[in-house]
């Protein structure tokens, strides 16, 4: 499918509304594949773009997956032209590239009416053909990373039965050549609630760090981070964040693979929710920094108010070591509504350096989901605001020094639009991925 250029009509409309907006250029493009949703994003060494998520074809899909499923696409970085597309079944959550730009995808796999599966697939860089695939029934794969040798680390949850969400936390290391299991680490779940690793990273020494939620009692979870030895998966340390109510890296309710970062010193930063409760629904915006050596807590930054459902869903570390966290914060003077939010925190002690929030014109729930920081420290954020007729896919560029908004883009303006993933290419351009339109399209855009 040919790409479409970012819509100049919306640029003019937003300018009339008074928003600071970048000027359209020949480098801007947008690729929409309908139906579906893009959830993860990466840029290859040659500047091309790879995105993964869910693709549900308008007409009959390929013979092995006629109803669609996990969709992975490779696009030309200069124009958005489709290089290849693969549909693998299920729902794609995360992707990573190895040193040769081969693509590894973590997904909830499905084959027809079989139970959901923990699925990790390796695709060739040039043609997108499957090199190997690992499936475990009654399980989910939420996040994936690669180590310096090209081996794959996958995180998720396994072992739920009969529709009861009672799985175990799992992290596996898989061989780069065939996907065979090198080691597996498990934390047991509970009888009626799931333990899950929702984010994973490899530190500068090759050890593995994972974050997610683990069971505190029969129905309550803790935000948890674990460091594992890269060679054999043995636990080095574990840190549970204890708070009133439940907690998790990312959202308690949905996986957020962007909720974990390891900084250049090897320290671990986790974003998520604490103080979670279902009745009434509420949760806090939480960012925790842990020492890479032993998991000791260096600092925590928590924001919340009773009756507000908020959280930190994505984080990035800037060149100076400061932490930028994005998500949703309480909307002032409202009944339990939230605002799109980005915060910059001091890397040494976690105190707040600046905060930027956006309230959509409908003054109901807004949220940011993904963040990237460029080489100069400026910040790009993707998420949604409730403008016009419904949630709209919003991307903003903020000054790293003070959080001042430099520019913003609305990518589609249909009801239910959202931005889920974001990165910058080798020239510093922002690449964003999410969903637009109704029915939703799998959307990737390069912004001027």
N, C-alpha and C positions, 0 to 999 in steps of 0.2 A: 504494500500500500504506500502510495506516495505521501510524503510529509506535507503538512500545511503550515504556512507561515503564521507566526503569532499575529493575532487579529488586531490590525491597526485601529479598527472601529472602537474597540474597547479601550485602547490607549487614549483616543480622543475623548471618549466619555469620561474616563477617570481624570483626565486633565481638567475637564470642565468642573468636575466635583471637587477639584482643589488638591488632589493627591500628588505628591512628588513622584514622578514616574520616569524611568529611563527611556531614552529615545530609541525607537525601533531601528534595527540595522539588519544588514544582509546575513549576519551570523545567527539571527534569531530564527528558531524553527519550533514546530510542535507536531508531534506524531500521535494520532488517536487511533486506537484499535478497539473496536466495539464488539461485544460487550466485555466489561471486565474492570480491573483495578490494578494499578502498579503499586507495589509495596516496598521494593528494594532497588538499589541503584549503585552502579560503579562505573568508573572510567578506566579504559584499558591504557596500556603503555603507549599505544599509537593514537590515543585521543578519541577512540570510538566509545559508545555508550552502551552498557548492558543493563537491562531492567528485568525484574521478575515480579510476578503477582498472580492474578487469576485472569484467564481469558475464556469467555463463554461465547462461542461463535453464534452469530445471528442465524446461520444456516448450519447444516450438519458438519461436525468437525471431522478430524482424521479418523480412520477406521478403528484405531486402538483407543481413541478417546472421543467418541462422537458427541459427547455433551460438553467438551472442553475440560478445563482444569488449570493446573499450574502452567502459566505462560511465561516464557523467557524470550526476549528479543534482543538482538544486537543491531544498533543503529549507527550510521556514519556520523561521527562527531561534527563534521563541518556542515552537514545539510539535514540530518535526521532521516536520511534514506534508510529503508529497511534492508539490512544485510541478510539476516536469517531470523526465523521464528520457530519455536518449538512449543508444543502443548503436551504436558506430561501427566495430566490427571491430578485432581486435588486442588489445593490452595497454596500458592507460594508465599513464604514469609520473609526470607532473607537470602542474600547471595554473597559470594566472595570470589575473588580472582586469585589464581595461583601465580607463580613467577613467570609462567608462559601465557598468561591471560586466558587459560582454561576457566570455565565458569562452574562454580559449585553452588547448588541451590538447596535450601532447606525448605521442606513443605509438609503439609498434611496430605499425604498421597491417598489416592483412591483408584481402584480398578473396578468399574461397574458398581455392583452392590456389595462388594467386600467391605469390611470395617475400615475405618480411617487408619492410616499408616504413618509412622515415622519414616519419612522419605528423604534421602540425600542422593542427589544426582550430580555426576560430573559430565559436563558438555565440552566438546572440543571448541577451541577458540575460533578456528577458521570457518567451521561449517555447522556448529551447534549440535553435532551428532552425539548421542549418548556414548560415553566412554565406559562408565559403570554406574550402577544404581543399587542402593541399599534400601530395603523396605522392612519395617517391623510392624506387624499388625497390632491393633489396639494401642496406638501411640501417636504422638505428634512430634515433629521436628520444627523448632521455632527459630534457631539461629545457627550460623555457620561461620567458621574462620579457617585460615590456613596458617601452617607454621613455616619457618624458614626453609624446611626441606620439601615443602609442597604437600605434606600430609594434611588431612582434613580433620577439624574438630567440630563436632555437631552437638547441639544442646536441645533438650526438649523434655517430654514427659511420656512415660510408657506404663502400660499395665492396667488401664481402666477396663471395666467390665459392665456389660448390660446397660450401657448408657449412663452409669454412675461415674461421676468425674472424680476418680480416686487414684490417679496415677502417681508414679514415682518420678522424682527428679532424675534425669540421666544426662551424662556427658560421655561421648564416645570419641576416640581418636581412630580415624580410618586411614588405611594406606593410600598414598597418592596413585598407585598404579592400578589397583583392583577394588579398592573400597573395603577390603577385609578389615576386621576389627583388631586394632593393636591393643587397646584397653578400654574398659568401661568403668565409670564411677556412678554409683546410685545412692540417693538419699530417699528412704521410704516415704510414701505419702500417707494419707489418713484414710479412714473408712468411708468418708463422704465428701472429701475435698482433695484437690490435687496439689501435689508438690511439682514444681516445674522449673527448669532452667530456661530462661527466655532470652538471655544474651550471653555471648561468649567472645573472648579475645585471647590473643597470645601475647605475653609480655616480652620485653627486650631479650630476656634470657631463654626464651622458648618454653617457659611454663605457661599453663593454661589457667585463665580466670573466667569463672562463670558467675552469673547473678540471676536471681529469680525469686521464687517464694517456696518456703518449706513449712510443714505443719508444726504449729505450736501446741494445738490440742485438736480435738475431733473436728472442729469447724473453723479454726482461726489460723492464718498464715503469718509468717514473719518475712520481711525483706531479708534475703540471705545472699552472701557472696562467699565463694570458695576458691582457693588457689590450689591447683593440682600440679604435680611434677610432670613435665612434658614427656619424659621418657616412659613412665609406667602408670601415670594417673593416680599415684598415691597422694593423699591429702596432705598439703603443707600447712594450711590453716583454713578455718571457717569462721565467719562473722555473721551473727544474727542480730538484726536491728529490732529490739524489743520496743513496742509502743502500745498504748491503749488502742484496742481494735486491731485489725489486720494490717498487713503490709506486703509489698512486693517491689522488685525492680520493675520499672515501667508501671503499667496499669495492673491492678489486681485482676481485672476482668478480661484484659486482652494482652497478647504478647507485644513487647516493644523491644526489638533487637538493638535499637540505638540507645538503650538506657545504661550502657556500660562503656567506660573508657579506661585505658591504661596510659598514664602520662610518661614523659621521657625518662623520669626517674624510676619508673616501675610501680609507682603508687596507683591505687585503684579508686575510681570515682563511679558511684552508682546513683542513678536517678530513679525516682519512683514515687510510691505512695506509702504513707504511714497513717495510722489512725482511721483505717477503713472500717466502716460498718454499713450494713445493708438497710437497716430500718432505724432512723431515717438515713437515706443514702448520703454518705459524706466520706471525705478522705483529704489528706494533707499533701502538699507539694513538698517533696523531700529529696535532698541531695546529701550524700555521705561520702567522705574521703577516708580511705583506709591505707595504712602503710603496706607497701608491697612486700616487705620482709616478713611480717608476722600478722598482718590483718588488724593491727590495733587501730582504733578509730582516731583519726587526726582531727576531724571536725564534722559537724552536721549542720545543715541549714534547712529548717522546716518552717513552712508557712501554712496556716489553715485557720478556718473559723467553723464553729459548729453549724451544721446544716448545709455546708458547701462541699460539693464533690469536685476536688481539684487534684492536681498531680503534676509531676515532672516526667516527661515521656522521652526526651532526647537530650544528650549532652555532647559537648565538644570541648577540647582544650586548646587555648590559643598559644601562639609562639612564646609568650612569657610565662606560661603555666597557669594562667587564670582559667576558670571553668565557666562555660556558658551553658545554662540549662534552660530548656523551653518546655512549655506545657500550658496549664490553665491555673489561674489564680482567682480568688473571690472577686466578683464584680461589686464595686462599692454601691451601697444604698439600694440593693436589690434583694429579692427573696431567692437566695440560693442559686443565682446565675453566676457564670464564670466568664473571664476575659482571656483572650489570647495573651500569652506572656513570654518574655525572654528576660533572663537575669544573668548578670555577670558577677561571679564570686571570686574573691581573692584566693589564689591557690594555696597560700600558706595557712590561713586561718578561717576561710570561708565567709568572711564578712562581705556584705553586698556592696558592689562597686557602682552598679546602675541597674535600673529596672525599666523595661518598656512594655506597656500593655496596649492592646487594641480592643475596643468595644465596637462590634458591628452595629450598623444602623438600626437593627431590630432589637438590640439590647437584651439578647438572650445568649445562651452558651456559645462561646468561641474557644478555640484551642489551637496551640502550635504542637507539631508532632516531631519535626526533624530540624537539625541545625548543622551548619558547617562553618568553619572559620578558615579564611584564606591566609596566605603567607604574610600579609600586612596586619593581620588581626581583625579585619572587618568580618562581620557576621551575616550569614544568610539563614533565613528561617522559612519553613514551609508548614502550612496547616490550613485552618479554615476560619472564616468569619461569617456571621449571619447577616449578610447584606442582601438587598434586592429581593429575590423570590425564595431564597433558601441558603443553606451553607454553600459558601463559595471558596474555591481553591485559591489561597492567598500565599504569595511569596514576597518576602520583604528583605531589603538589604539595610543593615544597621552599622553605624560607625562603631568600631571596636573601642574607641576611647571613651565614649559617653552614652552609647545606645541610641543616639539620634537617628531617626529614620532617614535614609538616603533616597530610597526608591521603593516602589511596590508594584506588583503585577497581580491582576486577577486573571487566572488561567481558566477560562470558562466561567459561566455565571448561571448554571442550571442548579436546580434543587438537588442537594446531596453531594456536591463536589467536595473534594478534600485533597490535601497534599500530605503524602505519607513519607516521602524520601527525598533527600537533597544532597548534592555534592557540588564541588567546583571542578572544572576541567583544568588542563595544563596552562591555559591562557587566562585563568581566573574567572571564566564565565560560569554562571550559576546554571546547574542542571537540576530540574525538579521532576518528581514523578508522583502520580496519584490517580484520581478519577475525575471525570468531567461528564456533564450531560446526563440525560435520562432517555433510555436506559444508559447506565454508566459506561464510559469508555476508559480503557487502559491508556493513560495519557503520560507522555514524556515530553518535556519542553526545555529547550535551551534559550536562556534569556539574555538580552543584549546588555 
